[in-house]
Amino acid sequence: MSNIEYTNQEIEMMSRNELDELVDERIKYTVNYAYKNSPFYRKWFDKNSINPSDIQSHEDLLHLPIISGDTIRHNQPPETNSFEFKSVGWEDVFTVHETSGTSGVPKSFFLTWKDWERFAEKYKRTFISQGFGPGDRVVVCASYGMNVGANTMTLAARDIGMSIIPEGKCTFPVRVITSYEPTGIVGNVFKLLRLANRMKKEGLEPSESSIERLVVGGESFAEEARDYLSEIWGCNVFNTYGSTEGTMCGECSEINGLHVPEDLVHLDVYDPNMKEFVNDGDCGRSVLTTLLPVGAKCGTLLINYDTEDTTVVRTRQKCSCGRTHMKIDNPQREAETFWVRGTPFNRVDIERGVFQRENMEYLTGEYESFLYSGNNEDETIMRVSLECIDPKKCDYEVVKENFLKSFFHHKPALEQAYLDVSFSIIFNFTGPGKLEFYRMKGRPKRVVDRR
């Protein structure tokens, strides 16, 4: 455990009243900055007859329109002649970034050096709250380039005194572990499981290596998957949630929710109709607003940006770690939520069923699922394909039973549909490397709707 407890103790331990006052102050400044410096927001406010000076608190954001990723795409080339969200001159732009573009034309973002410092501050707080400190050596298995995550973590590490091993991918040689003796790795659940298997094959037990903690980010995951990963590696597994848009939240040593850096990004949770805030403890759509310190500049800022993720505000009370910034549940992608007979379920619900502990005696953890229409329009078939360590030794009935028990425990409404055969679940067991996604480029798509 690091002897550094906080990055900015005054901010991180600020009372709730003081923090709310700071947020309101920064919302007022950010809204006025946007009107003066962002072509999009100047037109946006005028078109909606909004006077920026009327926005005085975070509650007032409820009365402003919601923007989306499509809004950004429609206000940049080739749709327009210029980047309407760019809010500084080119002389202040330090770097240009794009999102992955998996859902269309990549969204463009412009960062000043101060933007980079604020982004790094968010990750720095997270690293320190997880116990990292001077002398730690961390392998980063996230891509360096147009995405900001890996670069931001590297910049944060410089201020902590951590050493970064910038592998970019989790396919690095096992000798990296034995030679440099890293104390942490950043990657996703499946990359880290694959790495653990490679290490075992080369005679190195992950739990006996130098790794003291793992940081998982980039996508939501089931707690059962985290538990299994923690067991294999023999250490804590921390969750982070970040994006090019600037969210960057992270779990602290308590591992019971992700702290939101409320002084740097404001996060509201909306109802499904995007009209009202939901109560803390209720699930809703996360909507973020960039927060600028008074006097600061920003390359690209966002007000009421729909992340297309769902989450729950877990608490705004002081955490046992001493921090007062609110905590949220691990966000889930709305695009990974599917509906059957009026009931939603998420990819994570399927993953829970896969990673039931008894199942992991037979499975690698790799899976994919497909939804098909049945013989009539009211029937849905879900095929779950599971990769076995050795198909000949897999107890298929045990795996099926554990999966169904878990899935219906979390989605009881679908159990009745399953019993009346309007919703069928069929299982497909494969050997290593036989799942469909292995033949595809890019990030595996775990659930595919083919209805």
URWO-V866662 format. One record per residue. N is the residue number from 1. PHI is phi as a letter, one per 30 degrees, with the letter a starting at -180 (999 if undefined). OMEGA is omega in whole degrees, 0 to 359 (999 if undefined). D_FIRST is the distance of its C-alpha to the first C-alpha in whole Angstrom. Layout:
# URWO-V866662
n->N phi->PHI omega->OMEGA d_first->D_FIRST
n->N phi->PHI omega->OMEGA d_first->D_FIRST
This chain:
# URWO-V866662
n->1 phi->999 omega->179 d_first->0
n->2 phi->d omega->174 d_first->4
n->3 phi->d omega->173 d_first->7
n->4 phi->d omega->184 d_first->9
n->5 phi->c omega->183 d_first->9
n->6 phi->b omega->173 d_first->13
n->7 phi->d omega->181 d_first->15
n->8 phi->b omega->188 d_first->18
n->9 phi->e omega->182 d_first->18
n->10 phi->d omega->180 d_first->21
n->11 phi->d omega->186 d_first->22
n->12 phi->d omega->181 d_first->19
n->13 phi->c omega->180 d_first->20
n->14 phi->d omega->180 d_first->24
n->15 phi->d omega->181 d_first->26
n->16 phi->e omega->179 d_first->27
n->17 phi->d omega->180 d_first->31
n->18 phi->d omega->180 d_first->30
n->19 phi->d omega->178 d_first->28
n->20 phi->d omega->178 d_first->31
n->21 phi->d omega->179 d_first->33
n->22 phi->d omega->179 d_first->31
n->23 phi->d omega->180 d_first->31
n->24 phi->d omega->178 d_first->35
n->25 phi->d omega->183 d_first->35
n->26 phi->d omega->175 d_first->34
n->27 phi->d omega->179 d_first->36
n->28 phi->e omega->181 d_first->39
n->29 phi->d omega->183 d_first->38
n->30 phi->d omega->180 d_first->37
n->31 phi->d omega->179 d_first->40
n->32 phi->d omega->176 d_first->42
n->33 phi->d omega->180 d_first->41
n->34 phi->d omega->181 d_first->41
n->35 phi->d omega->183 d_first->45
n->36 phi->d omega->192 d_first->46
n->37 phi->c omega->182 d_first->44
n->38 phi->c omega->178 d_first->43
n->39 phi->e omega->180 d_first->47
n->40 phi->d omega->185 d_first->46
n->41 phi->d omega->177 d_first->45
n->42 phi->d omega->178 d_first->48
n->43 phi->d omega->183 d_first->50
n->44 phi->d omega->180 d_first->48
n->45 phi->d omega->181 d_first->48
n->46 phi->d omega->181 d_first->52
n->47 phi->d omega->182 d_first->53
n->48 phi->c omega->178 d_first->51
n->49 phi->h omega->180 d_first->53
n->50 phi->c omega->175 d_first->49
n->51 phi->c omega->183 d_first->49
n->52 phi->e omega->182 d_first->46
n->53 phi->d omega->177 d_first->46
n->54 phi->d omega->180 d_first->47
n->55 phi->d omega->187 d_first->43
n->56 phi->c omega->183 d_first->41
n->57 phi->a omega->182 d_first->38
n->58 phi->d omega->177 d_first->36
n->59 phi->d omega->181 d_first->39
n->60 phi->d omega->178 d_first->42
n->61 phi->d omega->180 d_first->40
n->62 phi->d omega->184 d_first->41
n->63 phi->c omega->179 d_first->45
n->64 phi->c omega->178 d_first->44
n->65 phi->d omega->175 d_first->44
n->66 phi->c omega->173 d_first->42
n->67 phi->c omega->183 d_first->41
n->68 phi->b omega->175 d_first->40
n->69 phi->e omega->178 d_first->39
n->70 phi->d omega->177 d_first->43
n->71 phi->e omega->179 d_first->44
n->72 phi->d omega->182 d_first->42
n->73 phi->d omega->182 d_first->44
n->74 phi->d omega->181 d_first->47
n->75 phi->b omega->176 d_first->46
n->76 phi->b omega->176 d_first->46
n->77 phi->e omega->7 d_first->48
n->78 phi->d omega->181 d_first->50
n->79 phi->d omega->179 d_first->50
n->80 phi->b omega->182 d_first->51
n->81 phi->d omega->182 d_first->52
n->82 phi->b omega->179 d_first->48
n->83 phi->d omega->188 d_first->45
n->84 phi->d omega->180 d_first->45
n->85 phi->d omega->179 d_first->42
n->86 phi->d omega->189 d_first->41
n->87 phi->b omega->170 d_first->41
n->88 phi->b omega->174 d_first->41
n->89 phi->d omega->182 d_first->43
n->90 phi->e omega->181 d_first->42
n->91 phi->d omega->179 d_first->42
n->92 phi->c omega->180 d_first->39
n->93 phi->d omega->179 d_first->37
n->94 phi->d omega->178 d_first->35
n->95 phi->b omega->176 d_first->34
n->96 phi->c omega->183 d_first->36
n->97 phi->b omega->176 d_first->34
n->98 phi->b omega->172 d_first->36
n->99 phi->d omega->187 d_first->34
n->100 phi->d omega->180 d_first->35
n->101 phi->i omega->182 d_first->39
n->102 phi->d omega->180 d_first->38
n->103 phi->c omega->179 d_first->40
n->104 phi->k omega->178 d_first->43
n->105 phi->d omega->180 d_first->43
n->106 phi->e omega->174 d_first->40
n->107 phi->d omega->181 d_first->39
n->108 phi->c omega->178 d_first->38
n->109 phi->b omega->183 d_first->36
n->110 phi->b omega->183 d_first->36
n->111 phi->c omega->169 d_first->33
n->112 phi->d omega->176 d_first->33
n->113 phi->d omega->178 d_first->31
n->114 phi->d omega->174 d_first->30
n->115 phi->e omega->178 d_first->29
n->116 phi->e omega->180 d_first->27
n->117 phi->d omega->178 d_first->25
n->118 phi->d omega->176 d_first->25
n->119 phi->d omega->181 d_first->24
n->120 phi->d omega->179 d_first->21
n->121 phi->e omega->180 d_first->20
n->122 phi->d omega->180 d_first->19
n->123 phi->d omega->179 d_first->17
n->124 phi->d omega->178 d_first->15
n->125 phi->e omega->181 d_first->15
n->126 phi->d omega->180 d_first->14
n->127 phi->e omega->183 d_first->11
n->128 phi->d omega->180 d_first->9
n->129 phi->d omega->179 d_first->10
n->130 phi->c omega->176 d_first->8
n->131 phi->j omega->176 d_first->5
n->132 phi->d omega->180 d_first->7
n->133 phi->a omega->181 d_first->8
n->134 phi->e omega->179 d_first->10
n->135 phi->j omega->176 d_first->11
n->136 phi->d omega->179 d_first->10
n->137 phi->b omega->189 d_first->13
n->138 phi->b omega->174 d_first->14
n->139 phi->d omega->179 d_first->18
n->140 phi->c omega->179 d_first->20
n->141 phi->c omega->175 d_first->22
n->142 phi->b omega->189 d_first->24
n->143 phi->d omega->173 d_first->27
n->144 phi->c omega->180 d_first->28
n->145 phi->k omega->185 d_first->31
n->146 phi->d omega->173 d_first->33
n->147 phi->d omega->188 d_first->30
n->148 phi->c omega->191 d_first->27
n->149 phi->e omega->184 d_first->24
n->150 phi->d omega->180 d_first->23
n->151 phi->d omega->181 d_first->24
n->152 phi->d omega->178 d_first->22
n->153 phi->d omega->180 d_first->19
n->154 phi->d omega->178 d_first->20
n->155 phi->d omega->178 d_first->21
n->156 phi->d omega->182 d_first->18
n->157 phi->d omega->181 d_first->16
n->158 phi->e omega->183 d_first->18
n->159 phi->d omega->180 d_first->17
n->160 phi->d omega->186 d_first->13
n->161 phi->j omega->176 d_first->14
n->162 phi->d omega->173 d_first->13
n->163 phi->c omega->180 d_first->16
n->164 phi->c omega->173 d_first->18
n->165 phi->c omega->191 d_first->20
n->166 phi->d omega->182 d_first->23
n->167 phi->d omega->181 d_first->24
n->168 phi->i omega->177 d_first->26
n->169 phi->b omega->182 d_first->26
n->170 phi->c omega->180 d_first->25
n->171 phi->c omega->181 d_first->28
n->172 phi->d omega->180 d_first->26
n->173 phi->d omega->179 d_first->27
n->174 phi->d omega->179 d_first->25
n->175 phi->e omega->177 d_first->25
n->176 phi->d omega->179 d_first->23
n->177 phi->d omega->184 d_first->20
n->178 phi->d omega->183 d_first->21
n->179 phi->d omega->186 d_first->22
n->180 phi->c omega->180 d_first->19
n->181 phi->h omega->178 d_first->16
n->182 phi->d omega->180 d_first->15
n->183 phi->c omega->180 d_first->11
n->184 phi->a omega->175 d_first->12
n->185 phi->b omega->173 d_first->16
n->186 phi->c omega->180 d_first->17
n->187 phi->a omega->174 d_first->21
n->188 phi->c omega->186 d_first->23
n->189 phi->e omega->187 d_first->23
n->190 phi->d omega->175 d_first->26
n->191 phi->d omega->183 d_first->25
n->192 phi->d omega->175 d_first->22
n->193 phi->d omega->178 d_first->24
n->194 phi->d omega->178 d_first->27
n->195 phi->d omega->179 d_first->24
n->196 phi->e omega->179 d_first->23
n->197 phi->d omega->178 d_first->27
n->198 phi->d omega->179 d_first->28
n->199 phi->d omega->180 d_first->25
n->200 phi->d omega->180 d_first->27
n->201 phi->d omega->180 d_first->30
n->202 phi->c omega->173 d_first->29
n->203 phi->i omega->180 d_first->28
n->204 phi->c omega->176 d_first->24
n->205 phi->d omega->180 d_first->22
n->206 phi->e omega->182 d_first->20
n->207 phi->d omega->179 d_first->18
n->208 phi->c omega->180 d_first->18
n->209 phi->d omega->182 d_first->17
n->210 phi->d omega->185 d_first->14
n->211 phi->d omega->181 d_first->13
n->212 phi->c omega->179 d_first->9
n->213 phi->a omega->177 d_first->10
n->214 phi->c omega->177 d_first->14
n->215 phi->b omega->182 d_first->15
n->216 phi->c omega->178 d_first->19
n->217 phi->a omega->175 d_first->21
n->218 phi->j omega->179 d_first->25
n->219 phi->a omega->177 d_first->26
n->220 phi->d omega->181 d_first->26
n->221 phi->a omega->179 d_first->25
n->222 phi->d omega->178 d_first->26
n->223 phi->d omega->178 d_first->23
n->224 phi->d omega->177 d_first->25
n->225 phi->d omega->177 d_first->24
n->226 phi->d omega->181 d_first->21
n->227 phi->e omega->181 d_first->21
n->228 phi->d omega->178 d_first->23
n->229 phi->d omega->179 d_first->20
n->230 phi->d omega->179 d_first->17
n->231 phi->d omega->182 d_first->19
n->232 phi->d omega->184 d_first->21
n->233 phi->d omega->179 d_first->17
n->234 phi->i omega->180 d_first->16
n->235 phi->a omega->177 d_first->12
n->236 phi->d omega->176 d_first->12
n->237 phi->b omega->183 d_first->14
n->238 phi->c omega->181 d_first->14
n->239 phi->c omega->170 d_first->17
n->240 phi->b omega->181 d_first->19
n->241 phi->b omega->182 d_first->22
n->242 phi->b omega->180 d_first->24
n->243 phi->a omega->176 d_first->27
n->244 phi->d omega->179 d_first->29
n->245 phi->d omega->172 d_first->31
n->246 phi->j omega->180 d_first->27
n->247 phi->d omega->174 d_first->26
n->248 phi->h omega->176 d_first->22
n->249 phi->c omega->181 d_first->20
n->250 phi->a omega->176 d_first->17
n->251 phi->d omega->173 d_first->15
n->252 phi->c omega->183 d_first->12
n->253 phi->d omega->180 d_first->10
n->254 phi->d omega->179 d_first->13
n->255 phi->h omega->177 d_first->15
n->256 phi->b omega->180 d_first->18
n->257 phi->k omega->182 d_first->20
n->258 phi->c omega->176 d_first->19
n->259 phi->d omega->174 d_first->19
n->260 phi->c omega->178 d_first->22
n->261 phi->d omega->192 d_first->22
n->262 phi->d omega->179 d_first->25
n->263 phi->d omega->184 d_first->26
n->264 phi->c omega->175 d_first->26
n->265 phi->b omega->179 d_first->28
n->266 phi->c omega->182 d_first->30
n->267 phi->b omega->173 d_first->30
n->268 phi->c omega->177 d_first->33
n->269 phi->c omega->187 d_first->34
n->270 phi->c omega->174 d_first->37
n->271 phi->d omega->184 d_first->40
n->272 phi->e omega->180 d_first->41
n->273 phi->d omega->179 d_first->44
n->274 phi->h omega->181 d_first->42
n->275 phi->c omega->184 d_first->44
n->276 phi->b omega->172 d_first->42
n->277 phi->d omega->172 d_first->38
n->278 phi->c omega->177 d_first->37
n->279 phi->d omega->174 d_first->36
n->280 phi->e omega->183 d_first->32
n->281 phi->j omega->178 d_first->31
n->282 phi->c omega->182 d_first->34
n->283 phi->d omega->178 d_first->34
n->284 phi->a omega->182 d_first->35
n->285 phi->d omega->181 d_first->35
n->286 phi->d omega->182 d_first->32
n->287 phi->b omega->186 d_first->34
n->288 phi->c omega->176 d_first->32
n->289 phi->b omega->176 d_first->33
n->290 phi->d omega->175 d_first->32
n->291 phi->c omega->179 d_first->31
n->292 phi->c omega->171 d_first->32
n->293 phi->d omega->181 d_first->31
n->294 phi->e omega->180 d_first->35
n->295 phi->j omega->184 d_first->36
n->296 phi->d omega->173 d_first->34
n->297 phi->c omega->179 d_first->36
n->298 phi->b omega->181 d_first->35
n->299 phi->d omega->175 d_first->36
n->300 phi->b omega->177 d_first->36
n->301 phi->c omega->184 d_first->36
n->302 phi->b omega->176 d_first->36
n->303 phi->b omega->181 d_first->37
n->304 phi->h omega->181 d_first->37
n->305 phi->c omega->179 d_first->36
n->306 phi->d omega->182 d_first->37
n->307 phi->d omega->185 d_first->34
n->308 phi->i omega->173 d_first->35
n->309 phi->c omega->174 d_first->32
n->310 phi->c omega->179 d_first->32
n->311 phi->a omega->178 d_first->30
n->312 phi->b omega->171 d_first->29
n->313 phi->d omega->185 d_first->28
n->314 phi->d omega->181 d_first->26
n->315 phi->a omega->171 d_first->25
n->316 phi->c omega->179 d_first->26
n->317 phi->d omega->179 d_first->24
n->318 phi->d omega->180 d_first->21
n->319 phi->d omega->177 d_first->18
n->320 phi->d omega->178 d_first->16
n->321 phi->d omega->179 d_first->13
n->322 phi->j omega->182 d_first->16
n->323 phi->d omega->183 d_first->17
n->324 phi->c omega->181 d_first->21
n->325 phi->d omega->188 d_first->22
n->326 phi->d omega->179 d_first->23
n->327 phi->b omega->179 d_first->22
n->328 phi->b omega->173 d_first->24
n->329 phi->d omega->176 d_first->24
n->330 phi->e omega->181 d_first->24
n->331 phi->d omega->177 d_first->27
n->332 phi->b omega->181 d_first->30
n->333 phi->d omega->176 d_first->33
n->334 phi->d omega->180 d_first->36
n->335 phi->d omega->179 d_first->38
n->336 phi->c omega->176 d_first->36
n->337 phi->c omega->185 d_first->38
n->338 phi->b omega->184 d_first->41
n->339 phi->c omega->175 d_first->44
n->340 phi->b omega->179 d_first->46
n->341 phi->h omega->176 d_first->49
n->342 phi->i omega->181 d_first->47
n->343 phi->c omega->178 d_first->44
n->344 phi->d omega->168 d_first->41
n->345 phi->b omega->185 d_first->38
n->346 phi->c omega->174 d_first->35
n->347 phi->e omega->182 d_first->34
n->348 phi->d omega->178 d_first->31
n->349 phi->d omega->176 d_first->33
n->350 phi->d omega->181 d_first->35
n->351 phi->d omega->177 d_first->31
n->352 phi->e omega->181 d_first->30
n->353 phi->d omega->180 d_first->34
n->354 phi->d omega->189 d_first->33
n->355 phi->d omega->170 d_first->29
n->356 phi->e omega->193 d_first->30
n->357 phi->e omega->181 d_first->29
n->358 phi->d omega->178 d_first->32
n->359 phi->d omega->188 d_first->33
n->360 phi->d omega->170 d_first->30
n->361 phi->d omega->185 d_first->32
n->362 phi->b omega->188 d_first->35
n->363 phi->c omega->175 d_first->33
n->364 phi->d omega->185 d_first->31
n->365 phi->j omega->179 d_first->30
n->366 phi->d omega->182 d_first->32
n->367 phi->a omega->169 d_first->35
n->368 phi->a omega->184 d_first->37
n->369 phi->b omega->182 d_first->40
n->370 phi->b omega->176 d_first->43
n->371 phi->c omega->180 d_first->45
n->372 phi->b omega->171 d_first->49
n->373 phi->d omega->179 d_first->52
n->374 phi->d omega->181 d_first->54
n->375 phi->d omega->175 d_first->58
n->376 phi->b omega->189 d_first->58
n->377 phi->d omega->181 d_first->56
n->378 phi->c omega->184 d_first->55
n->379 phi->c omega->176 d_first->53
n->380 phi->b omega->177 d_first->50
n->381 phi->c omega->175 d_first->48
n->382 phi->c omega->176 d_first->45
n->383 phi->c omega->179 d_first->44
n->384 phi->c omega->179 d_first->41
n->385 phi->c omega->186 d_first->40
n->386 phi->b omega->179 d_first->38
n->387 phi->d omega->182 d_first->37
n->388 phi->c omega->172 d_first->37
n->389 phi->d omega->176 d_first->36
n->390 phi->b omega->183 d_first->39
n->391 phi->e omega->182 d_first->42
n->392 phi->d omega->183 d_first->44
n->393 phi->c omega->183 d_first->41
n->394 phi->d omega->175 d_first->40
n->395 phi->d omega->187 d_first->41
n->396 phi->e omega->184 d_first->42
n->397 phi->d omega->177 d_first->43
n->398 phi->d omega->180 d_first->40
n->399 phi->d omega->179 d_first->38
n->400 phi->e omega->182 d_first->41
n->401 phi->d omega->180 d_first->41
n->402 phi->d omega->180 d_first->37
n->403 phi->d omega->183 d_first->37
n->404 phi->d omega->180 d_first->40
n->405 phi->d omega->180 d_first->38
n->406 phi->d omega->184 d_first->35
n->407 phi->d omega->182 d_first->37
n->408 phi->d omega->174 d_first->40
n->409 phi->d omega->181 d_first->37
n->410 phi->d omega->180 d_first->36
n->411 phi->b omega->185 d_first->39
n->412 phi->d omega->181 d_first->42
n->413 phi->d omega->180 d_first->44
n->414 phi->d omega->180 d_first->44
n->415 phi->d omega->179 d_first->45
n->416 phi->d omega->177 d_first->49
n->417 phi->d omega->178 d_first->49
n->418 phi->d omega->181 d_first->48
n->419 phi->d omega->179 d_first->51
n->420 phi->c omega->171 d_first->53
n->421 phi->i omega->173 d_first->53
n->422 phi->d omega->175 d_first->52
n->423 phi->b omega->182 d_first->49
n->424 phi->c omega->175 d_first->48
n->425 phi->b omega->177 d_first->45
n->426 phi->c omega->185 d_first->46
n->427 phi->c omega->177 d_first->44
n->428 phi->b omega->181 d_first->44
n->429 phi->c omega->182 d_first->42
n->430 phi->b omega->172 d_first->42
n->431 phi->d omega->180 d_first->40
n->432 phi->e omega->175 d_first->38
n->433 phi->i omega->185 d_first->38
n->434 phi->c omega->179 d_first->41
n->435 phi->d omega->184 d_first->40
n->436 phi->d omega->187 d_first->42
n->437 phi->d omega->178 d_first->39
n->438 phi->d omega->180 d_first->39
n->439 phi->c omega->182 d_first->42
n->440 phi->c omega->175 d_first->41
n->441 phi->d omega->176 d_first->39
n->442 phi->i omega->182 d_first->36
n->443 phi->d omega->180 d_first->33
n->444 phi->e omega->174 d_first->35
n->445 phi->c omega->190 d_first->36
n->446 phi->d omega->177 d_first->36
n->447 phi->b omega->181 d_first->38
n->448 phi->b omega->180 d_first->42
n->449 phi->c omega->180 d_first->44
n->450 phi->c omega->180 d_first->48
n->451 phi->d omega->999 d_first->50
